[in-house]
């Protein structure tokens, strides 16, 4: 594996995440007809729930099985994304966003250490001895 592709994937992921707030603002304003003040509050709650999710996942990460946490968060996030796709009107849209931010805050920010902890616990589960890392 080449680390260059990992860097490209991380860049694409961060680029995509940078579109979330502007596109959410446009959707809330143009489609759901909310004021910019309401949009600011929605994005504030979104950010705060992400911080809460990240903090909780840090506490859980210290005392539980990282693989189960990673799998559980992914399953919950899948359910939230389905719900957000099916029910995206006002006022349920900001509720889904807050739930998504909570779980994504825990999942995305903790996924790298969780995966690393899983690899350390089971080194042969993800990598073979012939795998080499080159930049």
C-alpha positions as CSV (number, residue, x, y, z in Angstrom):
1,X,0.0,0.0,0.0
2,X,1.2,3.5,-0.7
3,X,0.6,6.2,1.8
4,X,0.0,8.7,-1.0
5,X,-3.4,7.2,-1.6
6,X,-4.2,7.4,2.1
7,X,-3.3,11.1,2.0
8,X,-5.5,11.6,-1.1
9,X,-8.4,9.9,0.5
10,X,-8.0,12.0,3.7
11,X,-7.9,15.2,1.5
12,X,-11.1,14.2,-0.4
13,X,-12.8,13.3,2.9
14,X,-11.9,16.7,4.5
15,X,-12.9,18.5,1.3
16,X,-16.3,16.8,1.3
17,X,-16.8,17.6,5.0
18,X,-16.0,21.3,4.4
19,X,-19.1,21.5,2.2
20,X,-21.5,20.3,4.9
21,X,-22.2,23.6,6.7
22,X,-22.5,25.8,3.6
23,X,-24.8,23.3,1.9
24,X,-26.8,22.8,5.0
25,X,-27.2,26.6,5.2
26,X,-28.4,26.8,1.6
27,X,-30.8,23.9,2.1
28,X,-32.3,25.3,5.3
29,X,-32.6,28.8,3.8
30,X,-33.8,28.0,0.2
31,X,-35.8,24.8,0.7
32,X,-37.0,24.9,4.3
33,X,-37.3,28.8,4.4
34,X,-35.5,29.3,7.7
35,X,-33.9,32.6,8.7
36,X,-30.1,32.9,9.0
37,X,-30.5,33.2,12.8
38,X,-32.2,29.8,13.0
39,X,-29.6,28.3,10.7
40,X,-26.9,29.6,13.0
41,X,-28.6,28.0,16.0
42,X,-29.0,24.7,14.0
43,X,-25.3,24.7,13.1
44,X,-24.3,25.6,16.7
45,X,-26.3,22.6,18.0
46,X,-24.8,20.5,15.3
47,X,-21.3,21.5,16.4
48,X,-22.0,21.0,20.1
49,X,-23.5,17.6,19.7
50,X,-20.4,16.6,17.7
51,X,-18.2,17.7,20.6
52,X,-20.4,15.7,23.0
53,X,-20.2,12.6,20.8
54,X,-16.5,12.9,20.5
55,X,-16.1,13.3,24.3
56,X,-18.4,10.3,25.0
57,X,-16.6,8.1,22.5
58,X,-13.3,9.0,24.1
59,X,-14.6,7.8,27.5
60,X,-16.0,4.6,26.0
61,X,-12.9,4.0,24.0
62,X,-10.8,3.7,27.2
63,X,-12.9,1.0,28.7
64,X,-14.6,-1.0,25.9
65,X,-13.9,-3.1,22.9
66,X,-12.9,-0.7,20.0
67,X,-14.2,-3.0,17.3
68,X,-17.7,-3.2,18.8
69,X,-17.8,0.6,19.3
70,X,-16.8,1.1,15.7
71,X,-19.3,-1.3,14.4
72,X,-22.1,0.0,16.6
73,X,-21.5,3.6,15.6
74,X,-21.4,2.7,11.9
75,X,-24.8,0.8,12.2
76,X,-26.4,3.7,14.1
77,X,-25.0,6.2,11.6
78,X,-26.5,4.1,8.7
79,X,-29.9,4.3,10.4
80,X,-29.6,8.0,10.9
81,X,-28.6,8.6,7.3
82,X,-31.6,6.5,6.1
83,X,-33.9,8.6,8.4
84,X,-32.4,11.8,7.2
85,X,-33.0,10.7,3.6
86,X,-36.6,9.8,4.2
87,X,-37.6,12.6,6.5
88,X,-35.9,15.9,5.8
89,X,-38.5,18.5,6.4
90,X,-38.7,21.1,9.1
91,X,-38.4,20.6,12.2
92,X,-37.1,17.0,11.9
93,X,-34.1,17.9,9.7
94,X,-32.1,19.7,12.5
95,X,-33.0,16.9,14.9
96,X,-31.5,14.3,12.4
97,X,-28.5,16.6,12.0
98,X,-27.9,16.7,15.7
99,X,-28.2,13.0,16.1
100,X,-25.9,12.5,13.1
101,X,-23.3,15.0,14.5
102,X,-23.3,13.2,17.8
103,X,-22.6,9.8,16.3
104,X,-20.3,11.1,13.6
105,X,-18.4,13.1,16.2
106,X,-17.7,9.9,18.0
107,X,-17.3,7.7,15.0
108,X,-15.2,9.9,12.7
109,X,-12.9,11.4,15.3
110,X,-12.4,8.0,17.0
111,X,-12.4,5.7,14.0
112,X,-8.6,6.1,13.4
113,X,-7.6,5.3,16.9
114,X,-10.2,2.5,17.1
115,X,-9.0,0.9,14.0
116,X,-5.4,1.2,15.2
117,X,-6.3,-0.3,18.5
118,X,-8.0,-3.2,16.7
119,X,-4.9,-3.7,14.5
120,X,-2.7,-3.7,17.6
121,X,-4.9,-6.3,19.3
122,X,-5.2,-8.5,16.2
123,X,-2.2,-7.6,14.0
124,X,-2.9,-10.3,11.4
125,X,-6.5,-9.3,10.9
126,X,-5.9,-6.4,8.5
127,X,-2.4,-6.6,7.3
128,X,-0.3,-9.4,5.8
129,X,3.5,-9.7,6.4
130,X,4.1,-8.9,2.7
131,X,2.4,-5.5,3.0
132,X,4.8,-2.6,2.7
133,X,4.2,1.0,3.2
134,X,5.9,3.5,0.8
135,X,5.4,7.2,0.4
